[in-house]
Amino acid sequence: MSAGGTARPPAGLRPVAVNLLGVVEQPELGGTPYRVDCDGRPYVPAGDGGIVLGLRLGESVFARDADHAAPGACLVHPDQAARHALAAYSCIGNLAVVRTGRAAGARGAVLGKRGEEGRVIAAFAQEDLARLRPADQVAVRACGQGWRPPGFPPDVAVLNLDPAVLTALPVAPRGGGTVRAGVRMIVPSKLSGNGVGRPSASWDLDLQIRAGLGAPDLLLGDLVAVSGLDARYNMGYRNGWLTVGLVMHGASPLPGHGPGITPILTGPANALLAEPDEAGHTGLTEAALQRLSAAEVEVQ
């Protein structure tokens, strides 16, 4: 049982993998093309959904004149229940293979997920993204939800993470029943924006941070820790808690929004320890994702 009285699955159980269907999203707008930024100015939300070209892991989240732009293609499903399942089951690092269209056969990997009605972000090589079109079908080999790595303390939950990607991240169990995660920065939960109160298995969390306000630059693929945030189920404030997430989309001018993280670790702050390194941190890289997408999937 955890500190909150919740039973945890034993570490070392093998996860199950399932094949899912995603459809490449066409961005959608309402009757007006405008949103309103923090200063009351209207803007057109370019880059929010669909296929985003040229944006890559390792770029600053503030480098583009865009709204929630993610480096890859957003996947959805025409059936809403299936769309929710796609978002909940898909994990960072899962294999994604294009099945239809001019990019058929291209291999990529899940980078994260978005909220709203459910979106999965899949990263592909730039030449493959250029060949993708909305409505192309993509198969996702979903694996990882519910998995517990050996050696992790029972109170630290792992979520939204393919077992194979853990070794590509600066995360490891240490002595004394702790897990240490290297991060770019630690931010307080009062900066949590869109995503608070939403289920962590299928939503991201926007951080209300802006460029040029004294904080270090934040890159796509970085890990970030949020103090005072419990993301085991629906994300919300909890004193003495810590959540670590992976940055998977860029900034937004929209009030209450900003760079987005997909939660991957959450637990008491005395069991989940964040080590910030503003200058030398390396999170998830394109090279690591390419290795994951190139690997043959083993079903055990």
N, C-alpha and C positions, 0 to 999 in steps of 0.2 A: 504494500500500500504506500502511496505517496504521502507527503506532508498534508495534503488536502484530503486524504482519505480515498483517493482514487486508485484502483488497481491498475498496475502497469503490466503489459505483456513481458514475459521473460526475455532477456537478451539472448541472442544466438539463434532464435527461430528464423528459419529461412522465409523471406518474403515471397508473396505470390505475384506473378506478372499477368497482365491482361492486355489484349489488343483492343485499342480504341480507334474510332474514326473521328478525325477533325476535318473541318472545311475551312479553307483560307477565307478570312473575313474581308468583306467590302466595308470601308468606313461608312458610317451613317451620320446624318445631321437632321435636325428638326426643321421646322418651317423657316427659321432664320439661321444663317450660317454663323452667327456671332455668339461668343461667350463673353463674360464680363470679368476683367481681372481685378486684383486686389485694390487698385486705385480707381475703379469705376470705368475703366476704358474698355470698349468692345474689341474683340480680336477674333480671328478665324483659327480654330484649333487644328492646325496642320500637324500631321504625324500621329494623331490619336487613333490607333487601330489600323487594320489592314496590313499592307506590306511596306515596310520602311526600308529604303535603300540608302547605302552609304554610311549608316550609323553602326558603330562597332564597339565591342567590349573594350574597355580601357579608355574610352573617351569620357570627358567631363560631362556630368549630367546637365551642366549649364551651357554647353558649347553650341547648342542649336536653338534657332528661333522656332520652337515647336512646343507641342502640348502633349505630355505623357508619352513621348516617342520612345519606342523600344527597338532594339537592334535585331530585327527579324520579322516574322510573320505572325499575326494573331490568328489563332484557330478557334472556331466556334462549331456549333452543330445546329441544324435547323429545328430539331426537336428539343424543347427546353429542358426536359428531364435528362436527356442524353448529354446536353450541353453542361448541365450541373455536374454530371458524373465525369465528363471529360476534364473539367476544371479541378474536381476534388481528387481524382485518382492520379492525374499526371504529376510527375515530380521532376525537379531540376536534374538534368542529366539523362532523362529517359530518351531512348532512341526515337527519332521521328523520320519517317520515310515518305517522300512524295509518291503518290500512286497514280495520279492522272495529270494530264496536261504536258506542256513542253518540258517541264522539270522532272517528269516521272523518273524515279530511281534515285533522285538526290537524297542524300542522308544528312540529317542534322540532329539537333538535340534540344530538348525542352530547356528553356532559360528561366522560366518563371510563369506567373499567372497574374491575371488582372481580375478585378471584382466586377461590379455591375451584374450583368446576366451570366457571366462566366466566360473568360477568355484564357487561352493558353498561349504563351509566347514561345515560338520555336525559332532557334537560330540556325541559319544555313549559310553556306559560302555565298559571297556576294554575287557570283555569276549564276548561282542557282536561284537566289532571290529575284534576280532580274528576269528570269524565265517564268517565275510563279505568276499566277493570275488569281483573282478572287474566284471562289467556288472550286478551285483545285482541291482534291482530296489528299489528306495526309494521315498515315497510320502512325499511332503513338503506342509504343510498348511501355505501358504504365507499370511501374514497380517502385515500391518504397514506402508508401503510407502504412503506418503501423510498425515499421521495422525498428528494432533497437540494436544498435551496434554493441558487440561484446565490450565489456569494460566500462560502459557508461553508467554513471550512478542512476538509481531508479527515479530520482526526482527530476532529472533532465530529460525532457521530451524532444524527440527528433521528428521532424515532419517535412513534407514536401521535398524530400531528398532521395535520389537514387543511391543505393548502397555503393555503387562504383565511383560516385563523384566525391565521396567523403575524403578520400586520399588526395584529391586535387585541391583541397581547401586547408587553410591553416587552423585546423580543428583537431584536437586529440585529447583523450583522457589522460589525466595526470594522477599522481598519488593523492591519498587522502579523500577519495571519493569525489573528485572534481573533474570538470572538463574545461579546457582553456581554448579560447577562440581568439585568433588574431583579427583585429578589426581596424578600419580606417579611423573611426571615431566612436565615441559614446555620446548619445543624445538623450535628454530627459523625455519622459513620456508626454510631457505637456506639449511637445512639438508633434505628437501624433495627429494625423489629419484623417482624411478619408480612409475608411477601413476599420476604424475603431467600432467595436460592437459587432463586427462581421466575423464569419467563421474563417479561421486561419488556414484551414485545409483547402480553401477555394478562393480566397481573396488575398490581395496585397495590402500593404499599409503605406500611405503617403506620408512623407515627413515634411513638415512645414518649415523648410529651410530655403534660404535665398542666397544667391551668389553675392559676394562682396560684403558680407556682414560679419567678417572676422573668423568664420569657420573655415577649416581646411577644404580644399577642393575634394569633390566626391566623384568617383569614377564608376561607370557601368561595370558591374562584376565585383565591386567592392563588397566586403562584409561590414555591416554597421550594427552596433549594439544599442538597444533602447532600454534604459533603466526604468524600473517601475511599470513594466508592461508584461502581462501574462497572456501568452498566445497559445495556450494548450487547446482551447476550444474557440470561443468567441473572444476576440482580442479586446483587452480592457486593462485599466489601471489595477496594479497590485503592488503594494509597498514591499520592498525587499526582493523584487523579482527582476529578471533580466531576460530579454529576448534578442536573438541575433538573426538578422535577415540579410539576404543577398539583393543588391541593388540591380533592378532589371528594367526600369524605365526612367526617363529623364524628367526634368523639372516641368512645372506647370504654372502659368500665371493665375490660375483659378484659386480663389480663396479657399483655404482648408485643404489644398492639394500641394503636391511637390514631388520630388524624386520618390520612387516607389521601391519598397523592399518586399520580397517574399520571405516569410518567416521560415527558418530552418531549425532553430534551437530555442528552447525556452525552459526556464527553471529558476529555482531560488538563486539569488546572487552569491550565496556562499558555496554553491555547487557548480554554477556556470560562471566562469570568470572570463572577462573580456580584457584583452591586452591591446590598447590602441597604439597605432604607429602611423602618425599622419604622413610621414615622408616615405617610409619603406614598405607599407602594406601592399600585398598582392593577394587578390581574391581569386575569382574564377576567371580564367583566361580563355582566349579563343583557341589556343593550342590544346588546352585541356578538353574543351568541348569537341574539338576535332578528333582527338584520340577516342573519346567516348562514342562518337557517331561512327567511327571507323571500326570499332570493335565488334566482333560477332557476338550476338546475344546468346547466352547459354540459359536454357530452361532446365531447372533442376527439380 
